[in-house]
Amino acid sequence: MNREQPPQLEAAANMALNQLTDGELAAFNNFLGWESGDARKMCEDKPWFPKVEALFTEDGGKKIHSVVRDVIDKAVIKRLAEKGA
């Protein structure tokens, strides 16, 4: 059962990230850098937060699952590459 969780998380993450604009994705990624704090609290007042709220699964919703973090990192890199940055 647990083996199926990462692909489901990955699919959910990709779906959520596809709804974000480039600026929203960059902002979301920046907030996730607050490893010692509560990333959720840092970004929950942003208008784009409902698009990513379901991705907060670890530590009572304060952090993002590592599988999801990998998906976010890939999405950020992909978008930068598409922009030629």
GIZIMO-V482643 format. One record per run of one state. SS is the DSSP state (alpha for helix, beta for strand, coil for the rest). FROM is the first residue (numbers start at 1). TO is the last residue. Records with the same first field share a line. If there is no record, write none. Layout:
# GIZIMO-V482643
SS->FROM-TO  FROM-TO
This chain:
# GIZIMO-V482643
coil->1-1  19-21  32-38  44-48  62-62  65-65  84-85
alpha->2-18  22-31  39-43  49-55  59-61  66-83
beta->56-58  63-64
